[in-house]
Amino acid sequence: MRVLVVVEGTHDIKFLRRISTLLHADDSALPDLAGMERDRELIFLPISGHPQAWIRRLAPLGIAEFHLYDREQSPVTELRQQTVATINQRCCCRAVLTSKRSLENYLHPRAIQAVADITLEFGDQDYVASEVAQRVFDSSHEDYSWSQLTRRAQVRLTNRVKHWLNTSAVEQMTVPLLQERDPDGEIISWLATIGQLAETA
């Protein structure tokens, strides 16, 4: 095993597996993370939040590390920026913070529409999963609205949406759609970094 990819949760893993397979098919120089995982060259580690607790926890393993964390919102963003800076001071470790709120923000609305048959627009800092869950719910319930649901029900439905956003919707993405949503090539840069860490490990 050459590299640990540390992410916040299992939805991030689903996204990265699929988007890297898409990009690897377009450019073989970029790693296919799902393939690396199958070949035991890479292990995904979902940490369920609290990135600062993982700044040095994995150091005794002596394995290259790539950390990817959602930007979220202030004051969480600032704390995560400090965490990323500290991790990047360690040997054979790289950490990045997404420029958008979360990985779902890199999806193109057309990919979401292909799965859920809803039309929507969202910004880089919007909570995409919640907005999609609300639109899907309201479009299928005429006498009951999202605002009438309990907080618990909203969270449950949002989590269900997060699953298919990071699986089925990602599978509807194409390279041109991704270029529209990620014109600076952030995701490509993450994959290139993982590839470099694996090669030097």
N, C-alpha and C positions, 0 to 999 in steps of 0.2 A: 504494500500500500504506500502510495507516494504523497498524497495530499488529503488533508481534511478540509471539507467545505462546511463552514459553520454558518447556519442560517437560523432565523427565528422560529420557524415552524414547518410542518409537513407540507403546507400549501406552497411554500417557497421551493421546496424540493421538486414538487410536481411541475411547477412553472419552469424551473431551470433545466430539468431533464428534457422537457419537450422543446423549449426554445433553443437549446443547444443542439438538439438533433436537427432542427430546421436550419440553423445557421451552419452547422457542419456540412450538411448536404450541399449548401451553396458555396462554402469555402472550407475545403478539407484541412486547411491549416488550423482552423478553430477546433477545439476539442468537443467531442460528443460526450457530455458528462454521464449520460445513461450508459453508454458503451464503456467508459472508464470504470463506472461503478460495477458493471457486470464482470469486467476483467480484474476487479479488485485492486485497481490503481487509485481509487478515490472512495472516500466514505463521507456521506452527508451526515452532519450532526445538527439536529434541530434542538435548540436550547430553550424554547418556550419563553422568550423575552429575557430581560435583565442582562444585556451584553456585557456590562461592566464586570459581572461576576466571572466572565470567561477570558479576561484580558491575559492572564498567565496560567490559567488552570491546566491547559493542555501542554504546556512547555515541557514537562518531564518526558513526554512521549518522543520528543525529538523529531516530529514529523512536520513538514511544511503545512501552513494553515492559510486558508482564505476565508475571511469573514465578510458577510454581506448583511447589512442591516437596513431596514426601512427608515426613511427620514422621519416619518410621523409628524408631530407638531411641537411647537415650543411649549414647555421647556425641555421636553424629551429630546428634541433635535440637538440642542446644545450639549446635553450630557453625552449623547451618542457621538457627537463630533470629537469630544475629548477622548472617549473610549477608542475610537478609530485611530486617532493620532498616537495614542499610547501603544496600541497593537502594532502600528507601522514602525515603531522604533525597535521591535524585536526582529531577530535574524530569521529569514525564511518565512516571514509572516506578512500578509497584506490584508488590509481591511478597507472597505469602502461603505459609504452611506449613499443610498439612492438619491438622485436629485429630485425624483418624484416622491409622493407620499408613500407609496408601496408598489410592489411588483404589478398589481392589477392595473395601475395607471399607465403601464407600458402597452397594454392591450389596445387594439384599435376598435372603435365602436362597431365597425362592420363585422369584426370577428365575434363580438358579443351578440350582435343582431342575428348572425347566422345560427346561433344556438337558441336564443330566447325570443326571437322575433319581436324585439323592441327597438325603437330608435331613441338614441340618447346622445348627449354630449357631456363631456366632463373635462375638468381641468387637471393639471398635474398634482394639485394638492387636495383634490376632492376624495371623499371616502367612497370609492367606486363600488365596492361590494354592497354597501348599505343602499346606495342610490339604485343599483340594479335590482336588489331585493325588493325595494319599495315599488319600483316600476313594474316588476313582474307580478307582485301581489295585487297592486291596484288595477292592473290590466285584466286580471282574472276574477276580481270580486267587485261586483257592481254595488252591492248594498253595504259593503264593509270596507273601511279604508285602513291603510297602514297606520295612521295616527291613532286608531282605536285599539291597536294591538298592545299587549303588555310589553314592557321592555324585554322580558325574557323571551317572548315569542319573536320579537324583532331580531334579537341576537341569534336565536336558533335558525331562523330563515336566512339571515345574513351568512351564517356559517355554511349553510347548505349551498348558497350561491357561490361562496368563496371556493368551494370544491370544484364546481364545474367551470368557474372562471379560469382556474389554474390547470384544468385538464382539457375539457371540450373546447373552450374558447381559445386557448393557446394553440390547439390543433387546427383551428381555423385561420391562424395567422400565416401570412406569407412574408417573404423578405421585403417587398415594397411596402406592405402595411406596417411592418416594424420600422422601416426607415422613416415613415411619416411620423410615427409615435416617438421614435428614438433617433432623431436626426444627428445627434452628436455621437452616436455609436457607443453609448454607455455599456449596453449588454455585451457587445463585441469586446470591449476593453476588459470586462470582467472575465470572459471566457479566455481571452488571450493571456491574462495574468495567471489564471488557474493552469493553463497549459505550460507557461514558463516555470511556475513553481513545481509542477510535476516533472519537468525535464531536468531541473537542477537538483531535485531531491536525491 
